[in-house]
C-alpha cells in the first residue's frame, strides 16, 4: 500500500464530514495497487461551490456529488500528486438518505470513485463502467461496505 499525503480542505461550515482517519483509510484502499507515495487534495464544499465548479469545468448546471481533477506528474522518485477531488457534503447526505444507505458508505463510495478517476478509470462506455464499478465494489466490500450498485 502506498504512503498517502492527504491535503484536506473544509469549505462547508457545519457540514458533517467523516473523521480524517476514515477518509485516509478509504483513500489508501483505493490506492492499494499503486506504488510509491501519493498525494491528493480533498476539498469538501457546499452546493453553491459544487455548482460553480461543475459549470466552469464540466459545462453542467447545478451541483454534483464528486468532481475529480487529475494531475499528470511525471517526475520519478518524488511523491506523485494525483490531483484534486471535490465532494459536495450536502449532496452526500441527501443522496445517502434517498438510497437508504449509511452516510459513511456513500462518502467512501464517492471518495473511492473520485480516486479511481484520478488513476485513469472512467465510465464513459458500458465496458469502462463495468470495469470501474467492479473495482469500486471490490474496494468497498473490502472495507466492509455493501455493493453500491445493488
C-alpha positions, -999 to 999 in steps of 0.1 A, spaced: 0 0 0 14 34 -9 22 61 16 -6 87 14 -4 125 18 -39 138 21 -45 176 19 -80 182 34 -98 215 29 -132 220 46 -152 247 28 -186 237 41 -192 251 75 -215 229 97 -214 200 72 -209 165 86 -177 151 73 -163 117 84 -132 117 105 -99 123 88 -88 88 98 -117 73 79 -111 94 48 -74 84 48 -83 47 52 -107 49 23 -81 67 1 -55 41 9 -79 13 0 -85 30 -34 -47 33 -39 -38 -2 -27 -25 -13 -61 -4 19 -66 33 21 -59 53 47 -41 39 77 -23 8 95 -34 -6 129 -26 -41 142 -33 -62 171 -23 -97 166 -10 -120 197 -7 -154 194 9 -177 220 -4 -213 235 -3 -238 230 -31 -230 266 -44 -193 259 -48 -200 225 -64 -224 241 -89 -198 267 -97 -171 242 -103 -194 218 -122 -204 247 -145 -169 260 -151 -151 227 -156 -178 204 -169 -202 228 -185 -231 213 -165 -256 232 -144 -261 226 -107 -241 208 -80 -227 173 -83 -216 149 -57 -180 144 -67 -156 160 -91 -121 148 -99 -93 169 -114 -63 146 -123 -28 159 -124 0 144 -145 32 144 -125 60 126 -144 88 133 -120 102 100 -109 113 94 -74 90 120 -59 57 118 -42 31 116 -70 5 143 -69 -26 126 -82 -49 156 -83 -79 172 -66 -112 157 -55 -141 179 -46 -171 164 -27 -203 182 -20 -212 173 16 -249 184 15 -254 161 -16 -237 132 1 -262 135 30 -293 138 7 -282 110 -17 -274 86 11 -308 92 27 -326 88 -7 -308 55 -13 -313 43 23 -276 38 27 -254 47 56 -239 81 50 -203 68 56 -209 42 29 -218 69 4 -188 91 15 -165 61 10 -180 53 -24 -177 88 -37 -141 92 -25 -131 59 -40 -149 68 -72 -130 101 -74 -96 85 -67 -102 59 -94 -108 88 -118 -75 103 -107 -59 70 -116 -74 70 -151 -105 49 -147 -137 62 -163 -173 52 -171 -178 68 -205 -186 34 -222 -205 5 -209 -173 -16 -207 -154 11 -189 -183 15 -165 -184 -23 -157 -146 -23 -150 -148 8 -128 -179 -3 -109 -164 -38 -103 -133 -22 -89 -153 2 -67 -174 -27 -54 -144 -48 -46 -127 -19 -27 -159 -10 -8 -166 -47 1 -130 -50 14 -138 -20 37 -170 -37 49 -195 -17 28 -222 -32 6 -221 -31 -32 -234 5 -40 -248 -7 -74 -273 -31 -60 
